[in-house]
Amino acid sequence: MEIFKLINDGSKILEKRNISSHKLDSEILLSKALKKDRSRLLLNLNQFVQEKDIENFNALIRRRSQREPIAYILREKEFWSKNFYVCKDALIPRPETELLVENIVKQFKNKNISILDVGTGSGCILLSILSELKNSRGIGIDISQKAIKVAKNNQIKQNLSNRSQFLLRSIDRIYGYKFDLIVSNPPYITQKDYNNLDDDIKKFEPKIALDGGNDGLDVIKKVIYKSKSILKNNGTLAIEIGYGQYKKVSKILKEKKFKTKFLVRDYRENIRCILSTLQK
Ligand SMILES: C[S@@+](CC[C@H](N)C(=O)[O-])C[C@H]1O[C@@H](n2cnc3c(N)ncnc32)[C@H](O)[C@@H]1O
């Protein structure tokens, strides 16, 4: 069977499952099955594909039609222009988190700082920041043993084992360190919103990475409370928050004597990250 026919067949199957990116997904999965760039496939649409590759492709289409995210099927996701290893044990890095990284990199360019990444997941935040701040060091923590394994995999992949460390630890249990920067993309979805998430997310991504408790603020609060004692004087706390959480989170920050330094908005003008400093 030819490449164009396979792409169309795969696309139709995915379209029937209401997957809006059906054509693109079919092309990406065929390029995975054939281990060839997507652009090469598109330039050779009439080429015949071997039976064993067709079987592999059909198996990938079946996985996607069950709504498994493309990133888990490919076992990689691009973040901050680098390929990160991902699997169902860690959240798939999101584009909005790149906004957090971008603003931190701007603020700390050429500085030599110590960083704590709380809820590191795949390690994407810490490793991306360290790839830019060449004289800085950092620790990533997570309560998921499986996520720490994913982060360690990426630490090697990004060649950053000499400046990063990943520990299985809850934020409550960090003692004896002081940091210039604490960064976190914590789980912040409310229990109610969690139940309404798309199947792509709810059925495949770890609940522990998304569910922020009743009001979505359980882990955010822990990060703010603990940061008071482990942030250096004038240190920065940078937190990603969910839609509509700004008022509640900024109130907690104020109560704990943090002063807002910078707000990061997404493309729809929603405040998605708060950078604040601790005034002691
Ligand atoms: C939204 S995910 C973020 C993953 C990654 N940093 C990213 O941006 O893609 C939140 C992570 O926080 C972790 N987590 C939840 N509660 C935690 C806690 N008390 N201390 C440390 N990590 C926690 C979860 O296991 C999950 O990996």
The ligand as an SDF file (V2000), in Angstrom:
LIG
                    3D

 27 29  0  0  0  0  0  0  0  0999 V2000
    1.8800   19.8160   36.9070 C   0  0  0  0  0  0  0  0  0  0  0  0
    3.1060   18.5920   37.1830 S   0  0  0  0  0  0  0  0  0  0  0  0
    4.5220   19.4830   36.6120 C   0  0  0  0  0  0  0  0  0  0  0  0
    5.5790   18.6280   35.9670 C   0  0  0  0  0  0  0  0  0  0  0  0
    6.6980   19.4490   35.2930 C   0  0  0  0  0  0  0  0  0  0  0  0
    7.3240   20.3420   36.2180 N   0  0  0  0  0  0  0  0  0  0  0  0
    6.1530   20.2290   34.1190 C   0  0  0  0  0  0  0  0  0  0  0  0
    6.0380   21.4640   34.2140 O   0  0  0  0  0  0  0  0  0  0  0  0
    5.8340   19.6250   33.0850 O   0  0  0  0  0  0  0  0  0  0  0  0
    3.2400   18.6260   38.9350 C   0  0  0  0  0  0  0  0  0  0  0  0
    4.2240   17.6570   39.5680 C   0  0  0  0  0  0  0  0  0  0  0  0
    4.2330   17.9110   40.9790 O   0  0  0  0  0  0  0  0  0  0  0  0
    4.4090   16.6840   41.6710 C   0  0  0  0  0  0  0  0  0  0  0  0
    3.9610   16.8820   43.0670 N   0  0  0  0  0  0  0  0  0  0  0  0
    2.6930   16.8370   43.5550 C   0  0  0  0  0  0  0  0  0  0  0  0
    2.7040   17.1240   44.8800 N   0  0  0  0  0  0  0  0  0  0  0  0
    4.0020   17.3710   45.2410 C   0  0  0  0  0  0  0  0  0  0  0  0
    4.6460   17.6980   46.4620 C   0  0  0  0  0  0  0  0  0  0  0  0
    3.9760   17.8390   47.6110 N   0  0  0  0  0  0  0  0  0  0  0  0
    6.0080   17.8740   46.4690 N   0  0  0  0  0  0  0  0  0  0  0  0
    6.7120   17.7140   45.3100 C   0  0  0  0  0  0  0  0  0  0  0  0
    6.1410   17.3900   44.1230 N   0  0  0  0  0  0  0  0  0  0  0  0
    4.8060   17.2220   44.0790 C   0  0  0  0  0  0  0  0  0  0  0  0
    3.6300   15.6740   40.8240 C   0  0  0  0  0  0  0  0  0  0  0  0
    4.0390   14.3530   41.0720 O   0  0  0  0  0  0  0  0  0  0  0  0
    3.9310   16.1750   39.4010 C   0  0  0  0  0  0  0  0  0  0  0  0
    5.0430   15.5250   38.8560 O   0  0  0  0  0  0  0  0  0  0  0  0
  1  2  1  0
  2  3  1  0
  2 10  1  0
  3  4  1  0
  4  5  1  0
  5  6  1  0
  5  7  1  0
  7  8  2  0
  7  9  1  0
 10 11  1  0
 11 12  1  0
 11 26  1  0
 12 13  1  0
 13 14  1  0
 13 24  1  0
 14 15  1  0
 14 23  1  0
 15 16  2  0
 16 17  1  0
 17 18  1  0
 17 23  2  0
 18 19  1  0
 18 20  2  0
 20 21  1  0
 21 22  2  0
 22 23  1  0
 24 25  1  0
 24 26  1  0
 26 27  1  0
M  CHG  2   2   1   9  -1
M  END
$$$$
